[in-house]
């Protein structure tokens, strides 16, 4: 339904229902009776409510109450009729104008709705309801116009947190930058509604202003410590800020001391991250497994949980489990990228470097080497191929620590062949070339091919003239050449 685009996000800042207006017991009784009659849908509604109308025909509050009762039952034609009757009784009675605006919102006529809200503002410029409702009409297609209308309210009611209303307009339009700017103008957070406290904190969180987000959410918790959304915000922010102890405290508040809390896989993911930060890997694994039990419809989101489990097991030095879950991560993804192969290769590489068992070390290095082959294929971008070749070269160099066999040379040669012809070298290219030149230079030195070694070390100095190690190597080469 198109009318949804005009409706307000979340709870209203100010109630506009006629039931919220000051009523005597007699007025309320008449409105409630008529509302009951209308909801029962009698054959002749006008005749059924005639006694109540006759008794209150000079009371615009009650007549507007009747109009609102029709509105609640979606009988917009009769709602307009009775709202017009109320206005005819008292042209200054603004709740009737507001109700007419609301009716036209439901009839998908934003322009007509705005006209009646403007009428309400004209007859009662100090009442914020008309301003806010008018602003909401335009919040989607013209937030600046909506906020400018609220600026008019500021001149009439300097006591109100008008900037919070502007912040809400921008927040509901997904303009988080302006939402934060206007919410930030409210120096006294106690003047803000709970909805705006949540909006402000959420906007700050989404825009990476974590400290401010936590501060605002904590303020909201002072008056409502069992609010699940606010506890979640403080929990998430402190996890991202690496305040892990505080994060776990608020995670426990979210899970055990919040009202009507509904948990998602992301809550358990953050809980796991907080425990990871404390190096409590068993607790982290428990939370990540709970995340797997939640409803996760997106394949890549579920794959991400497997990746978290792999990381936790890897940090726990359980390489078998780390590989098991990383493999599940890759198998579950909608698309596997070169970086995914590199991630699994890194697990094997780190474990190989830590191994004292030579056979096991060789096994892990070989598995890593095979995975990096996925990066070196011709179909990948140049930078990915170079990265894969460098990693393969480093693995082979680890298996040939004295650089006597030249196991890494074919891979460093390929790096040189790709990067050397480039007209413009970036700093990262230069560091990669230096690594390749140095390895090959030392290999030729060990082979007593001093001329070729000298050429390669000279290329290092052309890139890095201050490289002392290479200067010393060149001095040694010169000495060797003199002895020939």
C-alpha positions as CSV (number, residue, x, y, z in Angstrom):
1,X,0.0,0.0,0.0
2,X,1.4,3.4,-1.1
3,X,0.3,5.1,2.1
4,X,3.0,3.2,4.0
5,X,5.6,5.6,2.5
6,X,4.0,8.5,4.4
7,X,3.6,6.7,7.8
8,X,6.0,7.4,10.6
9,X,8.9,5.1,11.4
10,X,8.4,3.6,14.8
11,X,6.4,5.1,17.7
12,X,5.1,8.7,17.3
13,X,7.0,11.4,19.3
14,X,3.7,13.0,20.1
15,X,0.3,11.2,20.2
16,X,-2.3,12.6,17.8
17,X,-5.2,10.4,18.6
18,X,-8.2,12.2,19.9
19,X,-8.3,9.7,22.7
20,X,-5.1,11.3,24.0
21,X,-6.7,14.7,24.2
22,X,-8.1,16.1,27.5
23,X,-11.6,14.6,27.8
24,X,-14.2,14.7,30.5
25,X,-15.6,11.3,31.6
26,X,-18.8,12.1,29.7
27,X,-17.0,13.0,26.5
28,X,-14.9,9.9,26.7
29,X,-18.0,7.8,27.3
30,X,-19.8,9.2,24.2
31,X,-16.7,8.6,22.0
32,X,-16.2,5.0,23.3
33,X,-19.9,4.3,22.7
34,X,-19.8,5.5,19.2
35,X,-16.6,3.6,18.5
36,X,-18.3,0.4,19.7
37,X,-21.3,1.0,17.4
38,X,-19.1,1.7,14.4
39,X,-17.0,-1.4,15.0
40,X,-20.2,-3.5,15.1
41,X,-21.1,-2.3,11.6
42,X,-24.8,-1.7,11.9
43,X,-26.9,-1.5,8.8
44,X,-27.6,2.2,9.3
45,X,-24.6,3.8,11.1
46,X,-25.8,7.3,10.9
47,X,-29.1,6.4,12.6
48,X,-27.3,4.3,15.2
49,X,-25.0,7.1,16.4
50,X,-27.6,9.9,15.9
51,X,-28.5,10.2,19.6
52,X,-24.8,10.7,20.6
53,X,-24.3,13.2,17.8
54,X,-27.4,15.2,18.7
55,X,-26.2,15.4,22.3
56,X,-22.7,16.5,21.4
57,X,-23.4,18.4,18.1
58,X,-21.7,21.6,19.5
59,X,-18.6,19.9,20.9
60,X,-15.8,19.7,18.3
61,X,-13.7,17.4,20.5
62,X,-16.4,14.7,20.7
63,X,-17.3,15.1,17.0
64,X,-13.6,14.7,16.1
65,X,-13.6,11.6,18.4
66,X,-16.4,10.2,16.3
67,X,-14.4,11.0,13.1
68,X,-11.4,9.2,14.6
69,X,-13.6,6.1,15.4
70,X,-14.5,5.9,11.7
71,X,-10.8,6.4,10.8
72,X,-9.8,3.5,13.1
73,X,-12.3,1.3,11.2
74,X,-10.9,2.5,7.8
75,X,-14.2,4.2,6.9
76,X,-12.4,7.2,5.6
77,X,-15.4,8.7,3.9
78,X,-17.4,9.0,7.1
79,X,-14.2,10.0,8.9
80,X,-13.9,13.0,6.6
81,X,-17.6,13.9,7.0
82,X,-17.3,14.1,10.8
83,X,-14.0,15.9,10.7
84,X,-15.5,18.5,8.5
85,X,-18.4,18.8,11.0
86,X,-15.9,19.5,13.8
87,X,-14.2,22.1,11.7
88,X,-17.5,23.8,10.9
89,X,-18.2,24.0,14.6
90,X,-14.8,25.5,15.4
91,X,-12.5,26.5,12.6
92,X,-9.6,26.8,15.1
93,X,-9.9,23.2,16.3
94,X,-6.6,21.8,15.0
95,X,-7.0,18.1,16.0
96,X,-9.7,17.9,13.3
97,X,-7.3,19.3,10.7
98,X,-4.6,16.8,11.8
99,X,-7.1,13.9,11.5
100,X,-8.0,15.0,8.0
101,X,-4.3,15.0,7.1
102,X,-4.1,11.5,8.5
103,X,-7.1,10.4,6.5
104,X,-5.5,11.6,3.3
105,X,-2.3,9.9,4.1
106,X,-4.3,6.6,4.2
107,X,-5.9,7.6,0.9
108,X,-2.4,8.0,-0.7
109,X,-2.8,11.7,-1.2
110,X,0.3,13.2,0.3
111,X,-0.3,16.7,-1.2
112,X,-3.8,16.9,0.3
113,X,-2.5,15.6,3.6
114,X,0.2,18.2,3.8
115,X,-2.4,20.9,3.1
116,X,-4.4,20.0,6.1
117,X,-1.3,19.7,8.3
118,X,-0.4,23.2,7.2
119,X,-3.9,24.3,8.3
120,X,-3.3,22.9,11.7
121,X,0.1,24.7,11.9
122,X,-1.6,28.0,10.8
123,X,-4.3,27.8,13.5
124,X,-2.0,26.6,16.2
125,X,1.7,27.4,15.4
126,X,2.9,26.2,18.8
127,X,1.6,22.7,18.5
128,X,4.5,20.5,17.2
129,X,2.2,17.7,15.8
130,X,1.3,19.5,12.5
131,X,5.0,20.3,11.8
132,X,6.1,16.7,12.4
133,X,3.4,15.2,10.4
134,X,4.0,17.6,7.5
135,X,7.7,16.8,7.7
136,X,7.0,13.1,7.5
137,X,5.0,13.6,4.3
138,X,8.2,14.8,2.6
139,X,10.9,12.9,4.5
140,X,11.4,10.3,1.7
141,X,11.4,12.5,-1.4
142,X,12.6,15.8,0.0
143,X,14.2,15.5,3.5
144,X,15.6,19.0,3.3
145,X,12.1,20.5,2.9
146,X,10.9,18.3,5.7
147,X,13.6,19.6,8.1
148,X,13.0,23.2,7.0
149,X,9.4,22.9,8.2
150,X,10.8,21.8,11.6
151,X,13.0,24.8,11.6
152,X,9.8,26.9,11.7
153,X,8.7,25.0,14.8
154,X,12.0,26.0,16.5
155,X,11.0,29.7,16.4
156,X,7.7,28.9,18.0
157,X,8.8,26.3,20.5
158,X,12.4,26.8,21.6
159,X,11.7,24.5,24.5
160,X,11.3,21.4,22.2
161,X,14.2,19.2,21.0
162,X,13.4,20.1,17.4
163,X,16.7,18.9,16.2
164,X,15.8,15.4,17.4
165,X,12.8,15.5,15.1
166,X,15.0,16.5,12.2
167,X,17.4,13.7,13.1
168,X,14.5,11.3,13.0
169,X,13.5,12.5,9.6
170,X,16.9,12.0,8.2
171,X,17.3,8.6,10.0
172,X,14.0,7.3,8.5
173,X,15.3,8.5,5.1
174,X,18.5,6.5,5.6
175,X,20.6,9.7,5.6
176,X,22.7,8.7,8.5
177,X,25.2,11.4,8.2
178,X,22.6,14.2,8.6
179,X,20.8,12.2,11.2
180,X,23.9,12.1,13.4
181,X,24.5,15.8,12.7
182,X,21.0,16.9,13.9
183,X,20.8,14.4,16.8
184,X,24.2,15.8,17.8
185,X,22.8,19.3,18.2
186,X,20.6,18.1,21.1
187,X,22.9,18.8,24.0
188,X,20.5,17.4,26.6
189,X,19.8,13.8,25.7
190,X,17.1,13.7,28.4
191,X,14.9,15.8,26.0
192,X,15.0,13.1,23.4
193,X,12.5,10.3,23.1
194,X,13.6,6.7,23.5
195,X,13.1,6.1,19.8
196,X,15.5,8.9,19.0
197,X,18.1,7.7,21.5
198,X,18.0,4.3,19.7
199,X,18.1,5.9,16.2
200,X,21.0,8.2,17.2
201,X,23.0,5.3,18.7
202,X,22.3,3.0,15.8
203,X,23.2,5.7,13.2
204,X,26.5,6.3,15.0
205,X,27.2,2.5,15.1
206,X,26.5,2.1,11.4
207,X,28.8,5.1,10.6
208,X,31.6,3.7,12.7
209,X,31.3,6.3,15.5
210,X,31.5,3.5,18.1
211,X,32.4,5.5,21.2
212,X,29.5,7.9,20.6
213,X,27.1,5.1,19.9
214,X,28.0,3.4,23.1
215,X,27.7,6.6,25.1
216,X,24.2,7.4,23.7
217,X,23.0,3.8,24.2
218,X,24.3,3.8,27.8
219,X,22.4,7.0,28.5
220,X,19.2,5.3,27.3
221,X,19.9,2.3,29.5
222,X,19.9,4.6,32.6
223,X,16.1,4.9,32.3
224,X,15.4,1.5,30.8
225,X,18.2,-1.0,31.7
226,X,16.2,-4.0,30.3
227,X,15.9,-2.6,26.7
228,X,17.3,-5.3,24.4
229,X,18.1,-3.0,21.6
230,X,20.2,-0.6,23.7
231,X,22.0,-3.5,25.5
232,X,22.8,-4.9,22.1
233,X,24.2,-1.6,20.9
234,X,26.5,-1.3,23.9
235,X,27.5,-4.9,23.5
236,X,28.4,-4.6,19.8
237,X,30.2,-1.3,20.2
238,X,32.4,-2.5,23.0
239,X,33.2,-5.7,21.0
240,X,34.3,-3.6,18.1
241,X,36.2,-1.2,20.4
242,X,38.0,-4.3,21.8
243,X,36.6,-3.6,25.3
244,X,36.0,-7.3,25.6
245,X,35.2,-7.5,29.3
246,X,32.6,-4.7,29.0
247,X,31.2,-6.3,25.9
248,X,30.7,-9.7,27.6
249,X,29.0,-7.9,30.5
250,X,26.4,-6.4,28.1
251,X,26.1,-9.6,26.2
252,X,25.0,-11.2,29.4
253,X,22.5,-8.4,29.9
254,X,21.2,-8.8,26.4
255,X,20.7,-12.6,26.8
256,X,19.7,-12.8,30.4
257,X,18.4,-9.4,31.6
258,X,16.5,-7.8,28.6
259,X,12.8,-7.8,27.9
260,X,11.3,-9.3,24.8
261,X,14.8,-10.0,23.3
262,X,14.9,-12.0,20.1
263,X,18.3,-13.3,19.2
264,X,19.9,-13.7,15.8
265,X,23.0,-15.5,14.7
266,X,24.9,-12.1,14.7
267,X,24.4,-11.8,18.5
268,X,26.2,-15.1,18.9
269,X,28.9,-14.1,16.4
270,X,29.6,-10.9,18.4
271,X,29.5,-12.9,21.7
272,X,32.1,-15.3,20.2
273,X,34.3,-12.4,19.0
274,X,34.3,-10.9,22.6
275,X,35.5,-14.2,24.0
276,X,38.1,-14.5,21.1
277,X,39.4,-11.1,22.3
278,X,39.9,-12.5,25.8
279,X,41.6,-15.6,24.2
280,X,38.8,-17.8,25.7
281,X,38.6,-19.9,22.6
282,X,36.5,-22.7,24.0
283,X,33.8,-20.2,25.0
284,X,34.1,-18.5,21.6
285,X,33.6,-21.9,19.8
286,X,30.5,-22.6,21.9
287,X,29.0,-19.2,20.8
288,X,29.9,-19.7,17.2
289,X,28.2,-23.2,17.3
290,X,25.1,-21.5,18.7
291,X,25.2,-19.1,15.8
292,X,25.0,-22.1,13.5
293,X,21.8,-23.2,15.2
294,X,20.0,-19.9,14.4
295,X,18.0,-19.3,11.3
296,X,20.4,-18.1,8.6
297,X,18.9,-17.9,5.1
298,X,21.9,-16.4,3.3
299,X,24.5,-19.0,2.2
300,X,27.4,-16.6,2.6
301,X,26.4,-15.6,6.1
302,X,26.3,-19.2,7.2
303,X,29.6,-19.8,5.5
304,X,31.0,-16.9,7.5
305,X,30.1,-18.7,10.8
306,X,32.2,-21.7,9.6
307,X,35.1,-19.3,9.0
308,X,34.8,-17.9,12.5
309,X,34.9,-21.5,13.9
310,X,38.0,-22.2,11.8
311,X,39.7,-19.1,13.1
312,X,38.9,-20.0,16.7
313,X,40.3,-23.5,16.3
314,X,43.3,-22.1,14.5
315,X,44.0,-19.8,17.4
316,X,43.6,-22.8,19.7
317,X,46.3,-24.6,17.6
318,X,43.9,-27.3,16.5
319,X,44.9,-27.4,12.8
320,X,42.7,-30.3,11.9
321,X,39.5,-28.6,13.2
322,X,40.7,-25.3,11.7
323,X,41.0,-26.9,8.3
324,X,37.8,-28.8,8.7
325,X,35.7,-25.7,9.3
326,X,37.6,-23.6,6.7
327,X,36.8,-26.3,4.1
328,X,33.1,-26.1,5.2
329,X,33.4,-22.3,4.8
330,X,34.6,-22.7,1.2
331,X,32.2,-25.4,0.4
332,X,29.2,-23.3,1.7
333,X,30.0,-20.1,-0.1
334,X,28.1,-19.0,-3.2
335,X,31.4,-18.2,-4.8
336,X,35.0,-19.0,-3.8
337,X,37.6,-16.3,-4.3
338,X,41.4,-16.4,-4.6
339,X,41.6,-14.9,-1.1
340,X,39.7,-17.9,0.3
341,X,42.3,-20.3,-1.0
342,X,45.0,-18.0,0.4
343,X,43.3,-18.1,3.8
344,X,43.4,-21.9,4.0
345,X,47.0,-21.9,2.7
346,X,47.9,-19.5,5.5
347,X,46.6,-21.9,8.1
348,X,48.9,-24.7,6.6
349,X,51.8,-22.3,6.3
350,X,51.7,-21.1,9.9
351,X,51.3,-24.6,11.2
352,X,54.2,-25.8,9.0
353,X,56.5,-23.1,10.4
354,X,55.7,-24.2,13.9
355,X,56.3,-27.9,13.3
356,X,59.3,-29.7,14.6
357,X,58.4,-32.9,12.7
358,X,60.1,-32.6,9.4
359,X,57.6,-34.9,7.6
360,X,54.6,-33.1,9.0
361,X,56.2,-29.7,8.0
362,X,56.8,-30.9,4.5
363,X,53.1,-32.1,4.3
364,X,51.7,-28.8,5.4
365,X,54.0,-26.8,3.2
366,X,53.0,-28.9,0.2
367,X,49.3,-28.4,0.9
368,X,49.8,-24.6,1.2
369,X,51.8,-24.6,-2.1
370,X,49.0,-26.4,-3.9
371,X,46.4,-23.9,-2.6
372,X,48.4,-21.0,-3.8
373,X,48.4,-22.5,-7.3
374,X,44.7,-21.3,-7.4
375,X,46.0,-17.7,-7.3
376,X,48.7,-18.1,-10.0
377,X,46.5,-19.2,-12.9
378,X,46.4,-16.9,-15.9
379,X,42.7,-16.0,-15.4
380,X,43.5,-14.0,-12.2
381,X,44.5,-10.4,-12.0
382,X,48.2,-9.5,-12.1
383,X,48.4,-8.6,-8.4
384,X,46.8,-11.9,-7.4
385,X,49.1,-13.9,-9.5
386,X,52.2,-12.1,-8.2
387,X,51.0,-12.7,-4.6
388,X,50.5,-16.4,-5.3
389,X,53.9,-16.7,-6.9
390,X,55.6,-14.9,-4.0
391,X,53.9,-17.2,-1.5
392,X,54.9,-20.3,-3.5
393,X,58.5,-18.9,-3.7
394,X,58.6,-18.4,0.1
395,X,57.3,-21.9,0.8
396,X,60.0,-23.4,-1.5
397,X,62.6,-21.1,0.1
398,X,61.6,-22.5,3.6
399,X,62.3,-25.9,2.2
400,X,65.7,-24.8,0.9
401,X,67.0,-22.6,3.7
402,X,70.6,-22.4,2.4
403,X,69.4,-21.4,-1.1
404,X,71.6,-24.1,-2.6
405,X,69.0,-25.9,-4.6
406,X,67.2,-22.8,-5.9
407,X,63.7,-24.4,-5.3
408,X,62.1,-20.9,-5.1
409,X,63.9,-19.5,-8.2
410,X,61.3,-20.4,-10.9
411,X,58.6,-18.6,-8.9
412,X,60.7,-15.5,-8.2
413,X,61.8,-15.5,-11.9
414,X,58.1,-15.2,-12.8
415,X,57.6,-12.4,-10.4
416,X,60.5,-10.5,-12.0
417,X,59.1,-11.3,-15.5
418,X,55.7,-9.8,-14.6
419,X,56.8,-6.7,-12.7
420,X,60.1,-5.7,-14.3
421,X,58.6,-4.5,-17.6
422,X,56.1,-2.2,-15.9
423,X,56.6,1.5,-16.8
424,X,55.5,2.7,-13.4
425,X,56.3,0.7,-10.3
426,X,54.3,1.2,-7.1
427,X,56.0,0.9,-3.7
428,X,54.5,-2.6,-3.2
429,X,55.9,-3.7,-6.6
430,X,59.3,-2.4,-5.7
431,X,59.4,-4.4,-2.4
432,X,58.3,-7.6,-4.3
433,X,61.0,-7.1,-6.9
434,X,63.6,-6.5,-4.2
435,X,62.6,-9.8,-2.6
436,X,62.9,-11.7,-5.9
437,X,66.2,-10.0,-6.9
438,X,67.7,-10.8,-3.5
439,X,66.7,-14.5,-3.5
440,X,68.0,-15.0,-7.0
441,X,71.1,-13.0,-6.3
442,X,72.0,-15.2,-3.3
443,X,71.2,-18.3,-5.4
444,X,73.7,-17.3,-8.1
445,X,76.2,-16.3,-5.4
446,X,76.0,-19.9,-3.9
447,X,76.4,-21.2,-7.5
448,X,79.6,-19.1,-7.8
449,X,78.0,-17.2,-10.7
450,X,79.2,-13.9,-9.3
451,X,78.6,-11.8,-12.4
452,X,74.9,-12.7,-12.5
453,X,74.7,-12.3,-8.7
454,X,76.2,-8.8,-9.1
455,X,73.7,-7.9,-11.8
456,X,70.7,-8.9,-9.6
457,X,72.0,-7.2,-6.4
458,X,72.7,-4.1,-8.5
459,X,69.0,-4.1,-9.5
460,X,68.2,-4.1,-5.7
461,X,70.3,-1.0,-5.2
462,X,68.7,0.7,-8.2
463,X,65.4,0.5,-6.3
464,X,66.8,0.8,-2.7
465,X,70.2,2.6,-2.8
466,X,70.5,2.5,1.0
467,X,70.2,-1.3,1.4
468,X,73.2,-2.1,3.5
469,X,72.9,-5.9,3.3
470,X,73.1,-5.8,-0.4
471,X,76.0,-3.3,-0.4
472,X,77.9,-5.8,1.8
473,X,77.0,-8.6,-0.5
474,X,78.3,-6.7,-3.5
475,X,81.5,-6.0,-1.7
476,X,81.9,-9.7,-1.1
477,X,81.2,-10.4,-4.8
478,X,83.9,-7.9,-5.8
479,X,86.4,-9.7,-3.6
480,X,85.4,-13.0,-5.2
481,X,85.8,-11.6,-8.7
482,X,89.3,-10.2,-7.9
483,X,90.4,-13.7,-6.9
484,X,89.5,-15.1,-10.2
